């Protein structure tokens, strides 16, 4: 899923299935009604999406609309006012009346990168609702994106200010690190990230700052130093 400043471009909807099932599966043929303004030709690929509501947080200066792509369709031929399409891929439930948008490819592999700029962002929202917070493997959304200099693969370090026992603020500046988020997708104003490391639960509203190459190199040196120390102890 991704967060957009405005609602995504809507191109039409799924009107009918060939089979009686309420869900479409890969290789199924289905029928789509495209909007009059949509330019469609055989072989075009479109994404099926579902709206997940509005994303906002009280201390963030941005809010947007959250969407999840549930699959990809390819057009075959026009049948009267409908287009026969084949389901190429499913990443969620595809049902009658689901909406279509421009093709949004699936992410296969992300290489971690380090932004030379210090970009501050807030953890605006998460893909799944959780009372306890987010941890390793969870998908979250940051309120900074392409327009702010965020790039695919950028690593953000997440910080906390609070004593977890009393919930009182410890210092005015970020006090201790609680995890890392790797950006897997971006829009103009928001970024979708995977929690790639977590020492404590990452709550909505947490502060995240881009990790520099220097910090990554320092962390790697310390890790190697610790590993060497353990080897010497074993010896």
C-alpha positions, 0 to 999 in steps of 0.5 A: 500500500501507499499514501497519496496527497490526493485520491488516485487516478480512477480509470474504471471498475470490474463489472463481471466475472465469468465464474460464480465465485466472489473473488478472482484468481490468477489467469481468470478472465473478467470484464471491466468497464473503463471510464470514457476518458481512459485510453485502452488498447489490447495488452495494456496492464492496469492495477486493481486497488482498494481504498484504506481510508485517510492517513493522518497523525495529530503532530504531522503537517500532512495527511493523505489517502491510503491505498493498497494494490490487490492485483494486476489485469491485462486487457485482451479485447473489447466486447461491446462497451466492456473489456475482457481482461486476464488476471496476471497477479493477485496480492489481495482480494479482487472482487466485482466492483473493485476500482482500477488505476494506472499500473503500479508494479510490485516491488521485488528487491530493495537495496538499502541506500543512505541519503546524504541529506538529513530528512526528518519524518514522522511515522504517520500510519501503518498498514495493519492496525496495532495497539502495541505498535509496529515491529520487525517486518511491519509496513508503515508510512512516513510523512515525507516523500519524493518531493522532500528528497526521499529515495527508494531504499533510504534507511530511516533511524527511528527514535523515542523521547520517552521513559517507557515506564512512566511515559514521561519525556526524558529529553527535548531531543531524540533520546534513544534509537528504537529501530530502522525503517527501509523505504520500499515505495514512495509517492510525492509527499509520502513514503512506504517503509518496512520496519527492517530493525526494531529494538522496541515497538515503533508507535505512530508519531515516532520521529524518523531521521535518514541514516547517513552512509557515515553512520552505517559505516560506523555501525558496521565497524562496531559490529565487526569489532564486537564479532572479533572480540567474541572470536578472541574470547572463544579462542 
